[in-house]
Amino acid sequence: MVDGEIGMGIKLIALDLDKTLVHNDGTISDYSVKVLNRCRDKGIKIAIVTAKSEYSAKKYVDIMDWDIVITSGGAVARAGEIMIHKALIPKFVLNQMIQDALKQPTVECIRVMGEVHELSNKTGLPEGVKDYGHYDYNDLKMPLSEDAWKIQFETSDILFLEDMVKRYPDCELISYHNEDLHKISNVRANKLEAVRSVCMTYDINMEEVIAFGDDTSDYNLMKEAGVGVAVLNAIERVKNVADFVCSSNEEDGVAAFIEKYIGR
């Protein structure tokens, strides 16, 4: 693909937030917002595609009129109030996982992002984490009565989680890079499946999608999108699958790439 062809036919821009569009201080620059709004004026749809919960993503949702908001790692996709994609862990599976994890001394914390409530069996936040303060404390010893978008575990015992998830073929395990933090979600609760649902809704082909990302959860979407762009600070696995590498999140690399090739 030559430079002049990069932006041709793009109908959907899919943007990861943390360490991709968002600066390390948790902000999105006015420059990025201006560039994205210029694309919207051209009829290109803009989607947030984040691992954050709807609660945690709200401060970014309020910045501009995003066409689509995909949260919880792809468990839910909304266009305004319209639900486009929904993939939950059934409560009977959720409760079995919780009880198994509670018996495992190597699991330091369990967090449940339920359809209604967000619960944690540990107070306080992991080092360097700022956006878990909205979780309500619950020892999780009693069965929960709602399905969940995802369940997170703080543990260094990845083998326990890998063994547990094998018993639930409709669920998958994702481990966050360089952290003892892992999530289990519905196998359809991923960024690629959510974007596919968006494409079906708006009659867009995956070849007409450009996706930006930095970490493991972005890999499959960037691989399948028409154009995949990794920020300079992305992990090597994501850089290797990307079609292009732009400048880092701190340098507004996403906005600069879009302005150069799409939003001119």
Residue pairs with C-beta under 8 A, 6 or more apart in sequence:
1 227
1 243
3 261
6 210
6 227
6 244
6 261
6 262
7 210
7 261
7 262
7 264
9 207
9 208
9 226
10 44
10 208
10 209
10 210
10 226
10 227
10 262
11 43
11 44
11 45
11 202
11 204
11 208
11 209
12 44
12 45
12 46
12 47
12 195
12 198
12 199
12 202
12 204
12 208
12 209
12 210
13 36
13 39
13 44
13 45
13 46
13 47
13 209
13 210
13 212
13 258
13 262
14 47
14 49
14 70
14 191
14 195
14 209
14 210
14 211
14 212
14 221
14 225
15 21
15 46
15 47
15 48
15 49
15 211
15 212
15 254
16 49
16 50
16 191
16 212
16 213
16 214
16 215
16 217
16 218
17 48
17 50
17 52
17 57
17 60
18 50
18 51
18 52
18 214
19 214
19 215
19 231
19 233
19 234
19 249
20 212
20 213
20 214
20 218
20 231
20 234
20 249
20 254
21 28
21 32
21 212
21 249
21 254
21 255
22 28
22 60
22 249
23 29
23 249
23 250
24 249
24 250
26 130
28 60
28 63
29 252
29 255
31 252
31 255
32 252
32 254
32 255
33 63
33 64
35 255
35 258
35 259
35 263
36 46
36 64
36 255
36 258
36 263
37 64
38 259
38 263
39 46
39 258
39 262
39 263
40 46
40 65
40 67
42 263
44 262
44 263
45 67
45 68
45 198
45 202
45 204
46 66
46 67
46 68
47 66
47 67
47 68
47 69
47 70
47 77
47 195
47 198
48 57
48 60
48 61
48 66
48 68
48 69
48 70
48 71
49 70
49 74
49 191
49 194
49 195
49 211
49 213
49 218
49 221
50 57
50 60
50 70
50 71
50 73
51 72
51 73
51 183
51 217
52 60
52 71
52 72
52 131
53 71
53 72
53 113
53 118
53 149
54 69
54 71
54 72
54 76
55 118
55 134
56 131
56 134
57 69
57 71
61 69
67 79
68 77
68 78
68 79
68 84
68 198
69 77
69 78
69 79
70 76
70 77
70 78
70 85
70 191
70 194
70 195
70 198
71 77
71 149
72 113
72 149
72 150
72 185
72 189
73 150
73 174
73 183
73 185
73 189
73 190
73 191
73 217
74 85
74 87
74 185
74 188
74 189
74 190
74 191
74 192
74 193
74 194
74 195
74 217
75 86
75 87
75 88
75 149
75 150
75 185
75 186
75 189
75 194
76 83
76 85
76 86
76 87
76 149
76 194
77 83
77 84
77 85
77 86
77 194
77 195
77 197
77 198
78 84
79 198
79 201
84 194
84 197
84 198
84 201
85 193
85 194
85 197
85 198
87 185
87 186
87 187
87 188
87 189
87 193
87 194
88 115
88 147
88 148
88 149
88 186
88 189
89 97
89 147
89 148
89 149
89 150
89 151
89 171
89 184
89 185
89 186
90 147
91 143
91 144
91 145
91 146
91 147
91 148
93 168
93 170
93 171
94 112
94 144
94 147
94 148
94 151
95 143
95 144
97 151
97 164
97 168
97 184
98 110
98 112
98 140
98 144
98 151
100 164
101 107
101 110
101 153
101 164
102 110
102 121
102 140
102 141
104 155
104 157
104 160
106 155
106 156
106 157
106 160
107 153
107 154
107 155
107 157
107 160
108 122
108 154
108 155
108 180
109 120
109 121
109 122
109 126
109 152
109 153
109 154
110 120
110 121
110 122
110 140
110 151
110 152
110 153
110 154
111 118
111 119
111 120
111 121
111 132
111 135
111 151
111 152
111 153
112 118
112 119
112 120
112 138
112 140
112 144
112 148
112 151
112 152
113 148
113 149
113 150
113 151
113 152
114 144
114 146
114 147
114 148
114 149
115 146
115 147
115 148
115 149
116 146
117 136
117 146
118 134
118 135
118 136
119 135
119 136
119 137
119 138
119 140
119 144
120 132
120 135
120 136
120 137
120 138
121 137
121 138
121 139
121 140
122 137
122 154
123 137
125 132
125 133
126 132
126 154
126 181
149 185
149 189
150 183
150 184
150 185
150 189
151 183
151 184
151 185
152 181
152 182
152 183
153 161
153 181
153 182
153 183
153 184
154 180
154 181
155 161
155 180
155 182
156 180
158 175
158 182
161 173
161 182
161 184
162 173
164 184
165 171
165 172
165 173
165 184
168 184
169 187
170 186
170 187
171 184
171 185
171 186
171 187
172 184
172 185
172 186
172 187
172 190
173 182
173 183
173 184
174 182
174 183
174 184
174 185
174 216
174 217
175 181
175 182
175 216
176 182
176 183
176 215
176 216
177 215
177 216
177 235
190 217
190 220
190 221
191 213
191 217
191 218
191 220
191 221
192 220
192 221
192 224
195 206
195 209
195 211
195 221
195 225
196 206
198 204
199 205
199 206
199 208
199 209
205 226
206 224
206 225
206 226
207 226
208 226
209 225
209 226
209 227
210 225
210 226
210 227
210 228
210 229
210 262
211 218
211 221
211 222
211 225
211 227
211 228
211 229
212 218
212 222
212 229
212 230
212 231
212 246
212 254
212 257
213 219
213 221
213 222
213 228
213 229
213 230
213 231
213 234
213 238
214 230
214 231
214 233
214 234
214 235
214 238
214 249
215 234
215 235
215 238
216 235
216 237
216 238
218 230
218 234
218 238
219 237
219 238
219 241
221 228
222 228
222 229
222 230
222 238
222 241
222 242
223 241
227 243
227 244
228 241
228 242
228 243
228 244
229 242
229 243
229 244
229 245
229 246
229 254
229 257
230 238
230 239
230 241
230 242
230 244
230 245
230 246
231 245
231 246
231 247
231 248
231 249
231 253
231 254
232 245
232 246
232 247
232 248
232 251
232 253
233 248
233 249
233 250
234 242
234 245
239 245
244 257
246 253
246 254
246 256
246 257
247 253
247 256
247 257
